Amino acid sequence: MDFCYALTALKEGQRVARKGWNGKGMFVFFNPGSEVKVTEGRPLASAFPIGTECRMLPYIMMKTADPVLTFVPWLASQTDILAEDWEIVYG
């Protein structure tokens, strides 16, 4: 499928990946965003007072190939956007 359908699938809660990705177990998924309070010892605490309410906007996350559950924010490349080897990841 192309990226248009992959993006629609993401917004519907599906996980998607490209067949051409080399890393085993890699996929992307949609994070709808959230509201959080700054708490002591967390990264935001170095920039904002404890208790400050923050809004996290929606974004796409990637599950990396690392055997430990590791995630990173993901940004599509031009190659990813133009690719037609996207597929839904089940299981």
C-alpha positions in Angstrom: 0.0 0.0 0.0 1.1 3.6 -0.4 1.8 6.1 2.4 -1.7 7.7 2.1 -3.3 4.4 3.1 -0.6 3.8 5.7 -1.3 7.2 7.3 -5.0 6.4 7.4 -4.3 3.1 9.0 -2.1 4.8 11.6 -4.9 7.2 12.5 -7.2 4.3 12.9 -4.9 2.7 15.4 -3.0 0.2 13.2 0.7 -0.4 13.3 2.4 -0.1 9.9 5.9 -0.8 8.5 7.7 -0.9 5.2 8.6 -4.3 3.7 12.0 -2.7 2.7 13.0 -1.9 6.3 16.0 -4.0 7.4 15.3 -4.0 11.1 13.3 -7.0 12.4 10.3 -6.0 14.4 10.3 -2.3 13.4 7.0 -0.5 12.9 5.4 2.9 13.4 2.3 3.8 15.3 0.3 6.9 16.0 0.4 8.5 19.5 -2.6 10.8 19.9 -0.9 13.1 22.3 -1.7 13.6 26.0 -1.7 16.1 28.9 1.0 15.7 31.5 2.1 17.4 34.7 5.7 18.2 35.2 7.0 15.9 38.0 10.2 16.0 40.0 13.1 14.0 38.4 11.6 14.0 34.9 13.2 15.8 31.9 10.6 18.6 31.8 11.4 19.5 35.4 14.7 21.1 34.3 12.8 23.6 32.2 9.4 24.1 34.0 8.2 24.3 37.5 6.9 21.1 39.2 3.1 20.8 38.6 3.1 22.8 35.3 0.5 21.2 33.0 1.8 20.5 29.5 0.1 19.3 26.3 1.8 16.8 24.1 0.6 17.1 20.5 -0.1 14.0 18.4 3.0 12.3 16.7 4.2 9.1 15.1 6.5 6.8 17.1 8.7 4.0 15.8 9.4 0.7 17.6 13.1 0.2 16.8 14.8 -3.1 15.9 16.4 -3.2 19.4 15.5 -6.4 21.2 14.5 -4.3 24.3 11.3 -2.4 23.7 12.7 0.9 22.5 10.8 3.7 20.9 11.7 6.9 19.1 9.8 9.7 17.5 9.6 9.1 13.8 9.7 11.5 10.8 9.0 10.2 7.3 11.6 10.6 4.6 10.7 11.5 1.0 11.5 7.8 0.2 9.1 6.7 2.9 6.3 9.0 1.6 6.7 7.9 -2.0 7.1 4.2 -1.2 4.4 1.7 -2.0 5.6 -1.2 0.1 3.8 -0.2 3.3 1.9 -3.0 5.2 -0.2 -3.3 8.3 1.7 -5.1 11.1 -0.5 -7.6 13.0 0.2 -9.3 16.3 
